[in-house]
Amino acid sequence: GAQVGPDFELQQPQDKVSVTAGETLTLTCTTSGVSPPGPVKWLKGWGSGNETVYEQKGSFPRVTRVVSESNTDFSIRIRDVRPEDAGTYYCVKFNKSVSSVEMFRRGKGTVVSLHDRALVPSMVAAAVVLCFLLLLGLFVTLCMYRRKRRGEAESQRLARLAAVGSFLPIRLRCCAGTPGTPSEIVDAETSHLPSQQSSKEDNDIHYADLQPLPAAPQHSRTPSAACSEYASIRVAAQ
């Protein structure tokens, strides 16, 4: 017979498989190298309580080979999976001699578990609710932020209006004199206020309330002196 080579290997790559009841379960098992004569079987469980799930001889209505008649691919499909199908499955190569059949190689085992069909819709519903709550929280946060920004803008607008509305009268020099000739002060309304000499205050003028002056006695002026007909002005209070 054929000699068993040292390079013979049996691969059972799946560690764990989870399926839904009623679906089809696929278990993978392949071999390579020269193998001794003897069958390859799928067993559920190990030890004295194991159960033969599939072998080349026999009838297994719910179990079929993935690649029929292959000498290297012994993967199987179990259709219409049931709760009692949960367990650990082993792909086992046996060595058949004249007097007995002994185990030659065994896969590391694949743990099969089942989950209820109702769990999938429940998980989807939970994900939808979570997404809705996240979007709602984002919307509320955005509304609060926009309301805060509007409040800040309104406060700034009111502050500007309050600043513009606060004025004090100052004296106005309306007649520009020539060099050596003093200018005349003609603001009768604000003549009681102290003289404002600072050029800074002149630069801070925001609002002018001009009113006609009462008739004033005629004084001789040089031809270069020019007088305004209005003399009352208001500036922002400091």
C-alpha positions as CSV (number, residue, x, y, z in Angstrom):
1,G,0.0,0.0,0.0
2,A,0.9,3.7,-0.1
3,Q,3.5,4.8,2.4
4,V,2.4,7.6,4.8
5,G,4.5,10.6,4.3
6,P,5.7,12.8,7.2
7,D,4.2,15.8,5.5
8,F,0.6,14.7,5.9
9,E,-1.5,17.4,7.5
10,L,-5.2,17.9,8.4
11,Q,-6.4,21.5,8.7
12,Q,-9.6,22.5,10.5
13,P,-9.3,26.3,10.5
14,Q,-12.5,27.4,12.1
15,D,-12.3,28.0,15.8
16,K,-15.9,29.2,16.4
17,V,-19.0,29.5,14.2
18,S,-22.3,31.2,15.1
19,V,-25.4,30.6,13.0
20,T,-29.1,31.3,13.2
21,A,-31.5,28.4,13.7
22,G,-32.8,27.3,10.3
23,E,-29.7,28.4,8.3
24,T,-27.1,26.2,6.7
25,L,-23.8,25.6,8.6
26,T,-20.6,25.0,6.7
27,L,-17.7,23.2,8.5
28,T,-14.3,23.2,6.8
29,C,-11.7,20.4,6.8
30,T,-8.9,19.7,4.2
31,T,-5.9,17.4,4.1
32,S,-2.5,17.5,2.3
33,G,0.3,15.0,1.8
34,V,0.1,11.2,1.5
35,S,-2.4,9.7,3.9
36,P,-2.9,6.2,5.0
37,P,-6.0,4.2,3.9
38,G,-9.0,4.8,6.0
39,P,-12.1,7.1,6.2
40,V,-12.4,10.7,7.2
41,K,-15.3,11.3,9.6
42,W,-17.0,14.3,11.3
43,L,-17.7,13.7,15.0
44,K,-19.7,15.9,17.4
45,G,-18.0,15.8,20.8
46,W,-15.1,13.7,21.9
47,G,-14.7,10.7,24.0
48,S,-17.2,8.0,24.8
49,G,-20.2,10.3,24.2
50,N,-19.2,11.4,20.7
51,E,-21.7,11.3,17.8
52,T,-20.9,10.6,14.1
53,V,-22.2,13.5,12.1
54,Y,-20.9,12.4,8.7
55,E,-18.8,9.7,7.1
56,Q,-18.4,8.5,3.6
57,K,-20.5,5.5,4.1
58,G,-23.9,5.9,5.6
59,S,-27.0,8.1,5.3
60,F,-27.1,11.6,6.8
61,P,-30.2,13.5,5.4
62,R,-29.2,17.0,6.5
63,V,-25.4,16.7,5.8
64,T,-23.7,16.8,2.4
65,R,-20.1,17.2,1.2
66,V,-19.1,20.6,-0.1
67,V,-16.9,19.0,-2.8
68,S,-18.3,15.6,-3.6
69,E,-15.8,12.7,-4.1
70,S,-12.8,14.9,-3.2
71,N,-9.8,13.2,-1.6
72,T,-8.4,16.3,0.0
73,D,-11.5,18.5,0.8
74,F,-13.8,17.0,3.4
75,S,-15.8,20.1,4.3
76,I,-19.5,19.5,5.0
77,R,-22.8,21.5,5.1
78,I,-25.5,21.0,7.7
79,R,-28.8,22.4,6.5
80,D,-31.7,23.5,8.7
81,V,-29.6,24.0,11.8
82,R,-31.4,23.2,15.1
83,P,-30.7,24.1,18.7
84,E,-29.5,20.6,19.4
85,D,-26.8,21.0,16.7
86,A,-24.8,23.3,19.0
87,G,-21.5,21.7,20.2
88,T,-17.9,21.1,19.2
89,Y,-17.2,19.3,15.9
90,Y,-14.0,17.4,15.0
91,C,-12.7,16.4,11.6
92,V,-10.9,13.0,12.1
93,K,-8.7,10.9,9.8
94,F,-8.7,7.2,10.6
95,N,-6.0,4.6,9.7
96,K,-7.5,1.3,8.6
97,S,-5.5,-1.8,9.1
98,V,-6.3,-5.5,8.6
99,S,-7.6,-5.9,12.1
100,S,-8.8,-2.5,13.2
101,V,-9.5,1.1,12.4
102,E,-7.6,3.7,14.5
103,M,-7.5,7.4,14.7
104,F,-4.6,8.9,12.7
105,R,-5.2,12.7,12.8
106,R,-7.7,14.9,14.5
107,G,-8.6,18.6,13.8
108,K,-8.5,21.1,16.6
109,G,-12.3,21.3,16.7
110,T,-14.9,23.9,15.8
111,V,-17.3,25.3,18.4
112,V,-20.8,25.8,16.9
113,S,-23.3,28.1,18.7
114,L,-26.8,29.2,17.7
115,H,-28.6,32.5,18.2
116,D,-32.3,33.2,18.1
117,R,-33.7,34.9,15.0
118,A,-35.4,37.5,17.2
119,L,-32.1,38.8,18.4
120,V,-31.2,40.3,15.0
121,P,-34.3,42.6,14.7
122,S,-33.8,43.6,18.3
123,M,-30.2,44.6,17.7
124,V,-31.3,46.6,14.6
125,A,-34.0,48.3,16.6
126,A,-31.6,49.2,19.4
127,A,-29.1,50.6,16.8
128,V,-31.9,52.8,15.3
129,V,-33.0,54.1,18.7
130,L,-29.3,54.9,19.6
131,C,-28.8,56.8,16.3
132,F,-32.0,58.8,16.9
133,L,-31.0,59.8,20.4
134,L,-27.6,60.9,19.1
135,L,-29.1,63.0,16.4
136,L,-31.6,64.5,18.9
137,G,-28.8,65.4,21.3
138,L,-26.9,67.0,18.5
139,F,-29.9,69.1,17.4
140,V,-30.6,70.3,21.0
141,T,-26.9,71.3,21.4
142,L,-27.0,73.2,18.1
143,C,-30.2,75.1,19.1
144,M,-28.7,76.1,22.4
145,Y,-25.5,77.3,20.7
146,R,-27.4,79.4,18.2
147,R,-29.6,80.9,21.0
148,K,-26.5,81.8,23.0
149,R,-25.0,83.5,19.9
150,R,-28.1,85.5,19.3
151,G,-28.2,86.6,22.9
152,E,-24.6,87.8,22.8
153,A,-25.3,89.7,19.5
154,E,-28.4,91.4,21.1
155,S,-26.4,92.3,24.2
156,Q,-23.7,93.9,22.0
157,R,-26.3,95.8,20.0
158,L,-28.0,97.2,23.1
159,A,-24.6,98.2,24.6
160,R,-23.7,100.1,21.4
161,L,-27.1,101.9,21.5
162,A,-26.6,102.8,25.1
163,A,-23.1,104.2,24.3
164,V,-24.5,106.3,21.4
165,G,-27.4,107.6,23.5
166,S,-25.2,109.0,26.3
167,F,-24.2,112.6,25.4
168,L,-22.9,115.7,27.2
169,P,-22.9,119.3,25.7
170,I,-19.5,121.0,25.2
171,R,-18.5,124.4,24.0
172,L,-18.0,124.9,20.3
173,R,-15.5,127.2,18.8
174,C,-17.3,128.4,15.7
175,C,-15.2,131.2,14.5
176,A,-11.8,130.5,13.2
177,G,-9.5,133.4,13.8
178,T,-6.5,134.4,12.0
179,P,-3.1,134.0,13.5
180,G,-2.9,136.4,16.4
181,T,-6.7,136.9,16.5
182,P,-8.6,134.8,19.2
183,S,-11.6,132.8,18.1
184,E,-15.0,133.9,19.5
185,I,-17.1,131.6,21.6
186,V,-20.7,132.0,20.7
187,D,-22.4,129.0,22.3
188,A,-24.8,130.7,24.7
189,E,-26.4,127.4,25.8
190,T,-23.2,125.9,27.1
191,S,-21.3,129.0,28.2
192,H,-21.5,127.8,31.9
193,L,-19.4,124.7,31.3
194,P,-15.6,124.8,31.7
195,S,-13.5,125.2,28.6
196,Q,-12.6,121.9,26.8
197,Q,-9.2,122.3,25.3
198,S,-8.3,118.7,24.6
199,S,-8.0,117.8,21.0
200,K,-8.9,114.2,22.0
201,E,-12.4,115.3,23.0
202,D,-12.7,117.1,19.6
203,N,-11.9,113.8,17.9
204,D,-14.6,111.9,20.0
205,I,-17.5,113.8,18.6
206,H,-20.3,111.4,17.6
207,Y,-23.4,113.5,17.4
208,A,-24.2,117.2,16.7
209,D,-27.4,118.9,17.7
210,L,-27.3,122.2,15.8
211,Q,-29.6,125.0,16.8
212,P,-30.0,128.6,15.5
213,L,-28.2,131.2,17.6
214,P,-30.1,134.3,18.9
215,A,-29.2,137.6,17.3
216,A,-25.9,138.7,18.6
217,P,-24.5,142.2,18.6
218,Q,-22.3,143.0,15.6
219,H,-18.6,143.1,16.3
220,S,-16.0,144.1,14.0
221,R,-14.2,141.2,12.6
222,T,-11.4,140.8,10.2
223,P,-12.5,139.8,6.8
224,S,-10.8,136.4,7.2
225,A,-12.9,135.4,10.2
226,A,-15.9,133.1,9.4
227,C,-18.7,132.3,11.8
228,S,-21.2,129.5,12.0
229,E,-24.9,130.1,12.4
230,Y,-25.2,127.2,14.8
231,A,-23.4,126.6,18.1
232,S,-24.7,123.7,20.1
233,I,-22.9,120.3,19.8
234,R,-23.0,117.1,21.9
235,V,-20.4,114.4,22.3
236,A,-20.3,111.0,23.9
237,A,-19.8,111.1,27.7
238,Q,-16.4,109.8,28.9
